[in-house]
Amino acid sequence: MAANSSDNKTKKCPAASRCGGCRWIGKEYQEQLQAKQARFRRLMEPYCRPEEMIGMEEPEHYRNKVHAAFGEDKKHNIISGIYEEKSHRIVPVDSCLIEDSRADRIIVSVRGLLQSFKIRPYNEDTGYGLLRHVLVRTGRATGQIMVVLVLASPVMPSKNHFVEALLKLHPEITTIVINVNNRDTSMVLGEKEQVIYGRGYIEDELCGRIFRISPKSFYQVNAVQAEKLYGKVLEYAELTGRETVVDAYCGTGTIGMAAADRARRIIGVELNPDAVRDARSNAKRNDVRNIEFYRNDAGKFLTHMAEQGERADVILMDPPRSGSSEEFLSAVGKLAPGKVVYVSCNPDTLVRDLKYLKKQGYEVQKCVAVDMFPFTEEIESVCLLSRRKTRCESKDRCGSGRLLPYQGRTEKE
């Protein structure tokens, strides 16, 4: 049985044993879904029984963001591919089961052009060489393609001729950007950028909106499943057009923009300045006038809202894998929205945060897992929480008619 699984891995991807990116590449897709659903159910059963997991019809080549590291092998041949798990050793990869095929072909072409242009890949040990990484982002609906050349120096020899040669091979490319990363860091992208072809960004369509995507901005890597995910967010939120909604950790504003037609006001909060810039551009591009974006830490922003006596009816939150902060979750309790829709990419930190929100007076009503990352162990999910009413609120009247905040136990208790 184990041998069959190993053979299956090798057939699907020759680099599977070294890469480690697709841990479940040896499993049939339905088996993957069943395993993920079982794990999610075990974690969520103390809160509610999850709905059936939402899988993909075609679970291959879904990643619209593809990154390749460049280096040399022992014979000084130029290679490109994926870092071996827990190392900086490059596993040569020409095509990947989960990556956009167009992006893979472009990366192979870049590698082929390096020798004729006498460009060497960067060597982390010696500090010599120029090209560190290539990042390709693609628009599923628009077909637009961005190529980001990550260099160790801002000076690229014969860059105009290099662009011409690459476009001759791939006329479908719509923009090319040089990103300079001259630091000794594990981060792929540096701070400085130079657009050498096109507009410096691409656009894609999601949930009926057009979104601008720059090299550093966050955008769901699986656009097909992202539409299903956001559909569940809107279903759970049950907006009527009268609500004030806070879209926390909003990125480029995708969730908030999808909800804009169904709410009175959307407030987006995001710390990444590039994402905020793109979010504002997205709102203008789509003529959405009831949404505003703030660059701030989500926890600090919500705390300030609560201190100013402002209210929110619904909070949509999509924190990073590490989950939300205590400051943010505490501020949710103070702001006391009727509903919280939590989008999570890590069920372990989701469960941790649900325990804290329970102390703030919130109960889980329903949840569902969405398979955003086939062939991996990752689980994305949406969870609806509603605020428990006080005895007074349950009678719909309380003196002046104002809703009273939940008087529950504090964290210390």
Disulfide bonds with the S-S distance in Angstrom:
Cys392-Cys398 2.39
